[in-house]
Amino acid sequence: MKKFTKFVATACVAALALSAIPVSAEETGTFKIGGIGPITGSTAVYGQAVMNAAQLAVDEINAEGGVQFELNFQDDENDQETAVNAYNTLKDWGMQILLGTVTSAPCIAVGAE
């Protein structure tokens, strides 16, 4: 559980750090953040926690104004092939930042892409 908490904290810190990047008015846009994790199935508790924490961080940052973020979190059902498909879906969406996958086997499969 400590590793999971550390992961969520790291993801939130990264999102907060990115929000501090100075951007001129002409360059303001939305950064597209992707995430992959199990939202359904036997390991859904892990993916849902990461997704909720990431969405909370995005909402808080966006409420401050300035640089904006959009989160697209894909369900990988803790399955390697589904995770790779989710990663490709995020790339097609125009993802600029990947929070990563939540569980190990999907992480290894996406990392091989």
N, C-alpha and C positions, 0 to 999 in steps of 0.2 A: 504494500500500500504506500510505503514511503516513496518508492520509485514513481508510482503513478502521480502522487501529489507533486513531486519534484518536476515531472513532465508538464503538468498543467501549469505550475508556477512559471516554468521556463517559457512556455508558449505565451502566457500572459505578459511576461516581461518583454519578450520579443515584439509582441504587438504594441506594447506601450512605447518601446524604443523607436519603433518605426513611426509612431505618431509624432515624434519630436523632430522628424526630418523637415527642415524648412522648405516650403514649396511656395512659389510665387502664385499670384492670383490666376495667371494665364495657364499655369501647369496643374492647377488643382484638378483632381479627378478622383477616381475610386480605385483603391488597390483591391484586387481580387484574391482572397485567401481561400485556399482549399484545405479540406481535412478529410481524412478517411478513417473510418472505424466502425465497429459493430454497433448498430443502432437496434438491430433485431437479433434474436437468437439467444443462445445460452450465455454469451459474454456481453450482452447488450448494456449491462450496467456500466462497464468501462467506457464504451463508446459514447453513451448518453452523457456521462459525466464530463468527458472531454468536450463534446459538442456544446453542452450547456455553458461550461466555463469559457470556451472560446467566444460563444455568442454574447455572453455577458460582457466580456472585455471589449468586443467590437461595439456593442451598444453604448458602453460607457465612453469609449474614445470618440465615437461618432457624435455623441451628445455634446462634446466639448467644441465641436466645429473644427475647421481646418481640414487636414487630411482625413479622408473618409475610407472606410473599409467595408467590403462586402464578403460575407462568409458563405461558402457553399460546402456543406459537410455531407459526404457520400457514405452510404451504408455498405460495408464490405462483408457483413454477416460472418466475420472472422474466417473468411475463405480467400485463399490466395488468388484464384482466378477472378473472383468478384472484385478484389482489391485492385488488381491490374486494370480491369475494366473501369472501375471508379476513377483511377488515376488518369486514364485516357479521356474519360468524360470531362474531368476537370481541366485537362490540357486543352480540349476542344472549346471549353467555356472561356478560356483566356486566363486561367489561373496564373498569378504572378508570384505567389508565396504558398508553399505547402507546409502546413503544420506537421504533416507526417501521418503515419498510420498509428493506431493505438496498440495493436497486438503484434507479437513477434513474427509469426508466419507470414501474414500479409505484408509486413514491413520488408522482410527479406525478398518477397516476390516483387514488390514495387521498386525496391532498390536495384534489382536486376534489370529493370527497364531502361 
